[in-house]
Amino acid sequence: MYFKFPENFMFGAASSACQIESACKEGGKGEDVHEHYFSLYPEKYLNDDPNEGADFYHKYPEDIKMMKELGIKCFRFSISWSRIYPNGPDEVCQAGLDYYADLIDKLIEAGITPFFDLWHCDLPYWVIERNALLNPEFVDWFGAYAETCFRAFGDKVAYWSTINEPNVNVMAAYAWGSTAPFMKDMKLAMQANHIAVLAHYRAVKIFRELGCKGKIGVVVHIQLTYAPSMDMKDQEAAERDMSFYSTWWTDSMLKGYYPKNLMDYPYIADLLPEGWEKDLKENFIESDFLGINYYSSYIVGYAEDGKLDYEIVTGDKLPKDDYGFTINPQGMYDTIMEMQKRHPGLELIITENGIGRKRTGNYEEELDDDYRINYLREHLRAVARAVEAGAPVTGYLHWSIMDTTELYGGGYSILFGLTQVRFDKPDKQRIPRKSWYYYQKIIAEKAVN
């Protein structure tokens, strides 16, 4: 049986500047947060130097040729803010603009639609030195950066995302302590969350005022939660968990309010900065699409803990990849349908989906990735079923086009790439994996078996 996709369905792949670009000290680039903290705490990055990655910065012409051969119609990447504003909010680096301009032109020449994130997860270190998302001026800095990018590339980039995975970027940095600047303070995290929402609004507003030709939205890591029973307390607990992790961002960025089921809890409402309601009301502006990063789902039930009254009951009954994500293809379908219900009529794009496997060190064996083929098959079947059911999903972008460095505990030890990167060779040779050819066939046929 074949699951068909519409003729204009946009198959693609994704990655980010800080995960494959390398060349950290070239082209006028300033230091970013991960480069700085790697120099202080290399063990937090598994001693994997971000400057020693896939070297996309130099190899993008040949990488784009491989993308064209693969047949993808869209490539999602990010602009490194520290390549455009290397030293502070007042100095623009022309070399950085020139680099991305050529990258975009080469994608278009290859028939590949450019999709760019303004902020993936690599703030310039000068932003951190100025207190980053705890400083209201962040909104102005981000707005100026966004305007520079829109003016330089706005007529060529078809899709813009303001912030990739704000739920991970902000919370991991300020609440969970799992990425730089490694804070664990929920009050600071909620203030940072609010500043990130306002920064999103500012960028969208500037995009509209400039009359850019493309579309603008946000990319959110949607982590679907199921209740362990039909008991109303379990059902509401599962909903609260999804609100806390995922729909906090989709509701605020796409609707202009924070989820009521969270605002009823002092653990959330009392930590927000003064005047937050006025901020949302006065600054909200609609977006064009939602990018869904889908990797996992969980079962969450009621637990009276005085905070949000829930706990993760289990994810252990589902298989996991080596990165720790539960593997649940049905969750892909359910996530899409849930987002369609919450945001009727809004364009949906699967902006990330993929499976991580630990590096073995045997490069030949790692080319034979049947596990990724099985993962692709089942998740694309779920996407096709959702499209058939009427969901406005216009594209699927696999994570990742090539092996990356994973910034939240994986380093170069986790393989997500359709394309293998030979990190042991000076030229960082690229070799297509078995899954690369499988995906090529899906793209050509616009169908998955």
C-alpha positions as CSV (number, residue, x, y, z in Angstrom):
1,M,0.0,0.0,0.0
2,Y,1.2,3.5,-0.9
3,F,0.4,6.7,1.1
4,K,0.3,9.5,-1.4
5,F,1.2,13.2,-1.0
6,P,-0.2,16.2,-2.9
7,E,1.7,17.1,-6.0
8,N,2.9,20.4,-4.5
9,F,3.9,18.9,-1.1
10,M,7.2,20.3,0.0
11,F,9.7,17.6,0.9
12,G,12.9,18.9,2.4
13,A,15.5,18.7,5.1
14,A,16.8,20.9,7.9
15,S,19.8,21.8,10.0
16,S,21.2,25.0,11.6
17,A,24.2,27.2,11.5
18,C,25.6,26.5,14.9
19,Q,25.3,22.7,14.3
20,I,27.0,22.3,11.0
21,E,28.5,25.6,9.9
22,S,31.8,25.6,11.8
23,A,34.3,28.3,10.8
24,C,33.6,30.0,14.1
25,K,36.4,32.6,13.7
26,E,36.1,33.3,10.0
27,G,34.2,35.8,7.9
28,G,34.1,38.4,10.7
29,K,32.0,36.2,13.0
30,G,31.7,37.1,16.6
31,E,31.7,34.7,19.5
32,D,28.4,33.0,20.2
33,V,27.1,31.6,23.5
34,H,28.1,28.0,22.9
35,E,31.6,28.9,21.7
36,H,32.2,30.9,24.8
37,Y,30.9,28.3,27.3
38,F,32.7,25.5,25.4
39,S,35.9,27.4,26.2
40,L,35.0,27.3,29.9
41,Y,33.2,24.0,30.3
42,P,34.1,21.7,27.4
43,E,32.8,18.7,29.3
44,K,29.2,20.1,29.0
45,Y,29.6,19.7,25.2
46,L,31.3,16.3,25.5
47,N,34.5,18.0,24.6
48,D,33.3,18.4,21.0
49,D,34.6,21.8,19.7
50,P,31.9,23.6,17.7
51,N,34.6,24.8,15.4
52,E,35.4,21.2,14.3
53,G,32.0,20.4,12.9
54,A,30.8,19.6,9.4
55,D,32.3,22.8,7.9
56,F,29.1,23.8,5.9
57,Y,30.5,27.3,5.8
58,H,33.1,26.2,3.2
59,K,31.4,23.2,1.7
60,Y,27.8,24.6,1.1
61,P,28.2,24.7,-2.7
62,E,28.9,21.0,-2.9
63,D,26.3,20.3,-0.1
64,I,23.6,22.1,-2.2
65,K,24.6,20.0,-5.2
66,M,23.9,16.9,-3.1
67,M,20.6,18.4,-1.9
68,K,19.5,18.9,-5.5
69,E,20.5,15.3,-6.3
70,L,18.5,14.1,-3.3
71,G,15.5,16.0,-4.7
72,I,14.5,18.1,-1.8
73,K,12.4,21.2,-2.6
74,C,13.1,23.1,0.7
75,F,16.1,23.5,3.0
76,R,15.6,24.9,6.4
77,F,18.7,26.5,7.9
78,S,19.5,29.4,10.3
79,I,21.3,32.6,10.2
80,S,24.0,33.0,12.9
81,W,23.2,36.3,14.6
82,S,26.9,36.6,15.6
83,R,27.9,36.6,11.9
84,I,25.6,39.6,11.2
85,Y,26.2,41.5,14.5
86,P,29.5,40.1,15.8
87,N,30.4,42.6,18.5
88,G,27.3,44.4,19.6
89,P,23.9,45.9,18.5
90,D,25.4,48.7,16.4
91,E,27.9,47.0,14.1
92,V,26.7,45.0,11.0
93,C,29.2,42.6,9.4
94,Q,29.0,42.8,5.6
95,A,31.0,39.6,5.2
96,G,28.2,37.7,7.1
97,L,25.5,39.2,4.9
98,D,27.5,38.3,1.8
99,Y,27.9,34.7,2.9
100,Y,24.2,34.1,3.5
101,A,23.3,36.0,0.3
102,D,25.4,33.6,-1.7
103,L,24.0,30.6,0.1
104,I,20.5,31.7,-0.6
105,D,21.2,32.4,-4.2
106,K,22.7,29.0,-4.7
107,L,19.7,27.3,-3.1
108,I,17.4,29.2,-5.4
109,E,19.5,28.3,-8.4
110,A,19.2,24.6,-7.4
111,G,15.4,24.9,-7.3
112,I,15.4,24.7,-3.5
113,T,13.2,26.9,-1.4
114,P,15.1,28.8,1.4
115,F,13.5,28.5,4.9
116,F,15.5,30.5,7.5
117,D,15.4,30.7,11.3
118,L,16.5,34.0,12.7
119,W,17.5,32.5,16.0
120,H,18.0,28.8,16.3
121,C,20.0,28.4,19.6
122,D,23.2,30.4,19.2
123,L,22.8,33.9,20.7
124,P,25.8,36.2,20.3
125,Y,27.9,36.3,23.5
126,W,27.6,40.0,23.6
127,V,23.8,39.5,24.1
128,I,24.6,37.2,27.0
129,E,26.9,39.8,28.5
130,R,24.0,42.3,28.4
131,N,21.8,39.9,30.4
132,A,20.1,38.5,27.2
133,L,16.5,37.5,27.7
134,L,16.3,39.1,31.1
135,N,16.9,42.5,29.6
136,P,13.9,44.2,27.9
137,E,16.3,45.7,25.4
138,F,16.6,42.2,23.9
139,V,13.4,43.0,21.9
140,D,15.1,46.0,20.3
141,W,18.3,44.1,19.5
142,F,16.4,41.2,18.0
143,G,14.2,43.6,16.0
144,A,17.2,45.4,14.6
145,Y,18.8,42.1,13.6
146,A,15.6,40.8,12.1
147,E,15.2,44.1,10.1
148,T,18.8,43.8,8.7
149,C,18.1,40.2,7.6
150,F,14.7,41.1,6.0
151,R,16.1,44.0,4.1
152,A,19.1,41.9,2.9
153,F,17.2,38.7,2.0
154,G,13.5,39.4,2.4
155,D,12.6,39.1,-1.3
156,K,14.4,35.8,-1.7
157,V,13.6,33.8,1.5
158,A,10.1,32.1,1.2
159,Y,9.8,31.2,4.9
160,W,11.1,32.9,8.0
161,S,10.9,31.5,11.5
162,T,11.6,34.0,14.2
163,I,12.7,31.6,16.9
164,N,13.3,27.9,16.7
165,E,12.0,25.9,19.7
166,P,11.6,28.8,22.2
167,N,10.3,26.2,24.7
168,V,13.7,24.5,24.5
169,N,16.0,27.5,24.0
170,V,14.6,29.6,26.8
171,M,13.7,27.0,29.4
172,A,16.8,24.9,28.9
173,A,18.9,28.0,29.5
174,Y,17.0,29.5,32.4
175,A,14.9,26.8,34.1
176,W,16.6,23.5,33.4
177,G,20.2,24.5,33.4
178,S,21.0,22.1,30.5
179,T,22.4,24.7,28.1
180,A,24.2,28.1,28.4
181,P,24.0,30.1,30.5
182,F,23.0,27.1,32.7
183,M,20.5,28.7,35.1
184,K,17.9,27.0,37.2
185,D,15.4,29.7,38.2
186,M,11.8,29.4,37.2
187,K,11.1,33.1,37.9
188,L,13.9,34.2,35.6
189,A,12.7,31.6,33.1
190,M,9.2,33.0,33.0
191,Q,10.5,36.5,32.5
192,A,12.8,35.3,29.7
193,N,9.8,33.5,28.1
194,H,7.8,36.7,28.1
195,I,10.7,38.7,26.5
196,A,11.0,36.0,23.8
197,V,7.3,36.3,22.9
198,L,7.6,40.0,22.6
199,A,10.7,39.6,20.4
200,H,8.7,37.3,18.1
201,Y,6.0,40.0,17.9
202,R,8.6,42.7,17.1
203,A,10.1,40.7,14.2
204,V,6.7,39.8,12.7
205,K,5.7,43.5,12.9
206,I,8.9,44.6,11.1
207,F,8.4,41.9,8.5
208,R,4.9,43.2,7.8
209,E,5.9,46.9,7.7
210,L,8.7,46.1,5.1
211,G,6.2,44.3,2.9
212,C,8.4,41.2,2.5
213,K,7.2,38.7,-0.1
214,G,7.5,35.5,2.0
215,K,5.8,34.1,5.0
216,I,6.8,34.4,8.7
217,G,6.0,32.1,11.6
218,V,7.5,30.3,14.5
219,V,8.9,26.8,15.0
220,V,7.8,25.0,18.2
221,H,8.9,21.6,19.6
222,I,5.4,20.0,20.1
223,Q,5.6,17.3,22.7
224,L,2.2,15.6,22.7
225,T,0.9,14.3,26.0
226,Y,-1.6,11.5,26.6
227,A,-3.5,10.9,29.8
228,P,-3.2,7.4,31.5
229,S,-7.0,7.2,32.0
230,M,-10.3,8.8,31.2
231,D,-10.4,10.3,34.7
232,M,-10.9,14.1,34.3
233,K,-8.0,14.9,36.7
234,D,-5.7,12.8,34.5
235,Q,-7.1,14.4,31.3
236,E,-6.6,17.9,32.7
237,A,-3.1,17.1,34.0
238,A,-2.0,15.9,30.5
239,E,-3.4,19.1,29.0
240,R,-1.5,21.2,31.6
241,D,1.8,19.4,30.7
242,M,1.3,20.1,27.0
243,S,0.4,23.7,27.8
244,F,3.5,24.2,29.9
245,Y,5.9,22.6,27.4
246,S,4.3,23.4,24.0
247,T,1.1,25.4,23.7
248,W,2.4,28.1,26.0
249,W,4.3,29.2,22.8
250,T,1.7,28.4,20.2
251,D,-1.0,30.2,22.1
252,S,1.1,33.3,22.9
253,M,2.8,33.6,19.6
254,L,-0.1,32.7,17.3
255,K,-3.1,33.8,19.4
256,G,-1.8,36.5,21.7
257,Y,-2.5,35.0,25.1
258,Y,-1.1,32.5,27.6
259,P,-3.0,29.3,28.3
260,K,-5.7,29.8,30.9
261,N,-5.2,26.4,32.4
262,L,-1.7,27.5,33.4
263,M,-2.6,31.0,34.5
264,D,-4.8,29.6,37.1
265,Y,-1.7,28.4,38.9
266,P,0.4,30.8,41.0
267,Y,3.5,28.8,40.0
268,I,3.1,30.4,36.6
269,A,1.0,33.6,37.0
270,D,2.9,35.0,40.0
271,L,6.3,34.6,38.2
272,L,5.4,36.7,35.1
273,P,6.7,40.3,34.9
274,E,4.3,43.1,35.8
275,G,2.2,44.3,32.9
276,W,2.4,41.1,30.9
277,E,-1.3,41.2,29.9
278,K,-0.9,44.7,28.5
279,D,2.3,43.7,26.7
280,L,0.5,40.8,24.9
281,K,-2.6,42.8,24.0
282,E,-0.7,45.8,22.6
283,N,2.0,43.9,20.7
284,F,0.4,40.7,19.3
285,I,0.5,40.3,15.6
286,E,-0.6,37.3,13.5
287,S,1.8,34.9,11.9
288,D,1.5,32.9,8.7
289,F,2.4,29.4,9.7
290,L,3.4,27.1,12.5
291,G,6.5,24.9,12.2
292,I,6.1,21.7,14.1
293,N,9.2,19.9,15.4
294,Y,7.9,16.5,16.4
295,Y,10.1,13.8,18.0
296,S,8.3,12.3,21.0
297,S,5.2,12.0,23.2
298,Y,4.6,11.1,26.8
299,I,1.9,9.9,29.1
300,V,1.1,12.4,31.9
301,G,-1.3,12.0,34.8
302,Y,-2.5,13.8,37.9
303,A,-0.3,14.3,40.9
304,E,-1.0,16.9,43.6
305,D,2.4,18.6,43.9
306,G,1.4,22.2,44.6
307,K,2.9,23.4,41.3
308,L,1.1,22.2,38.2
309,D,-0.4,19.0,39.7
310,Y,0.9,16.5,37.2
311,E,3.7,14.0,36.6
312,I,5.1,12.1,33.7
313,V,3.6,8.6,34.3
314,T,5.6,6.7,31.7
315,G,7.4,6.9,28.5
316,D,9.1,3.5,29.1
317,K,6.5,1.5,27.2
318,L,7.5,3.2,24.0
319,P,10.8,2.5,22.3
320,K,13.4,5.3,22.5
321,D,16.2,6.5,20.2
322,D,19.7,7.0,21.6
323,Y,19.0,10.7,22.2
324,G,16.2,9.8,24.6
325,F,13.2,10.6,22.5
326,T,10.3,8.2,22.6
327,I,9.4,6.8,19.2
328,N,5.6,7.1,18.5
329,P,4.6,7.6,14.8
330,Q,0.9,7.8,15.8
331,G,1.9,10.8,17.9
332,M,2.9,12.6,14.7
333,Y,-0.6,12.2,13.4
334,D,-2.2,13.1,16.7
335,T,0.0,16.2,17.0
336,I,-0.9,17.5,13.6
337,M,-4.6,17.0,14.2
338,E,-4.3,18.7,17.6
339,M,-2.6,21.7,16.1
340,Q,-5.2,21.9,13.3
341,K,-7.9,21.9,15.9
342,R,-6.2,24.6,17.9
343,H,-5.3,26.8,14.9
344,P,-7.9,26.1,12.2
345,G,-6.8,27.3,8.8
346,L,-3.2,28.0,9.7
347,E,-0.5,26.5,7.5
348,L,1.4,23.7,9.2
349,I,4.9,22.5,8.2
350,I,6.7,19.6,9.8
351,T,10.0,21.5,10.3
352,E,11.9,18.7,12.1
353,N,11.5,15.0,12.6
354,G,14.3,12.4,12.9
355,I,16.0,9.7,14.9
356,G,19.3,9.8,16.7
357,R,21.7,6.9,16.9
358,K,24.9,6.7,18.9
359,R,28.1,6.8,16.9
360,T,29.9,3.5,16.9
361,G,33.1,4.6,15.2
362,N,32.6,2.2,12.3
363,Y,31.8,4.5,9.5
364,E,31.0,1.7,7.0
365,E,28.4,0.2,9.3
366,E,26.9,3.5,10.1
367,L,25.9,4.0,6.4
368,D,23.5,1.0,6.7
369,D,20.7,2.8,8.7
370,D,17.6,0.6,8.3
371,Y,16.4,2.0,11.6
372,R,16.1,5.4,10.0
373,I,14.3,4.1,7.0
374,N,11.8,2.4,9.2
375,Y,11.4,5.7,11.2
376,L,10.9,7.7,8.1
377,R,8.4,5.3,6.6
378,E,6.2,5.2,9.7
379,H,6.3,9.0,10.4
380,L,5.7,9.9,6.8
381,R,2.7,7.5,6.7
382,A,1.3,9.4,9.7
383,V,1.8,12.8,7.9
384,A,0.1,11.4,4.7
385,R,-2.8,10.2,6.8
386,A,-3.2,13.7,8.4
387,V,-3.1,15.4,5.0
388,E,-5.7,12.9,3.7
389,A,-7.8,13.8,6.8
390,G,-7.8,17.5,5.8
391,A,-4.9,18.9,7.9
392,P,-3.2,21.8,6.1
393,V,0.3,20.3,6.2
394,T,2.3,21.7,3.3
395,G,5.7,20.2,3.9
396,Y,8.0,17.7,5.8
397,L,11.6,18.6,6.5
398,H,13.7,15.8,7.8
399,W,16.2,16.4,10.6
400,S,19.0,16.4,9.6
401,I,20.4,16.8,6.1
402,M,23.8,15.7,7.6
403,D,25.4,14.7,10.9
404,T,25.4,17.6,13.3
405,T,26.7,18.6,16.7
406,E,23.8,18.3,19.2
407,L,24.0,21.1,21.8
408,Y,21.9,19.5,24.5
409,G,24.1,16.6,25.6
410,G,24.8,14.8,22.3
411,G,27.8,16.5,20.8
412,Y,29.1,14.7,17.7
413,S,28.2,11.4,19.4
414,I,24.6,11.2,18.0
415,L,23.9,10.7,14.4
416,F,20.8,12.3,12.9
417,G,22.0,12.8,9.3
418,L,20.7,11.4,6.0
419,T,24.3,12.2,4.9
420,Q,27.3,10.9,6.9
421,V,30.0,13.4,7.7
422,R,33.5,11.9,8.0
423,F,34.7,13.9,11.0
424,D,37.9,11.8,10.9
425,K,38.9,13.3,7.6
426,P,40.3,16.8,7.0
427,D,37.9,17.5,4.2
428,K,34.8,16.3,6.2
429,Q,33.8,14.0,3.4
430,R,30.0,13.5,2.8
431,I,28.6,10.1,2.1
432,P,24.9,9.4,1.6
433,R,23.4,6.8,3.9
434,K,21.0,4.1,2.9
435,S,18.2,6.3,4.2
436,W,19.3,9.1,1.8
437,Y,18.4,6.9,-1.1
438,Y,15.1,5.8,0.5
439,Y,14.1,9.4,1.0
440,Q,15.1,10.3,-2.5
441,K,12.7,7.7,-3.8
442,I,9.9,9.0,-1.6
443,I,10.5,12.5,-2.9
444,A,10.5,11.4,-6.5
445,E,7.3,9.4,-6.2
446,K,5.6,11.7,-3.7
447,A,4.5,8.6,-1.9
448,V,5.7,6.3,0.9
449,N,5.1,2.6,0.9
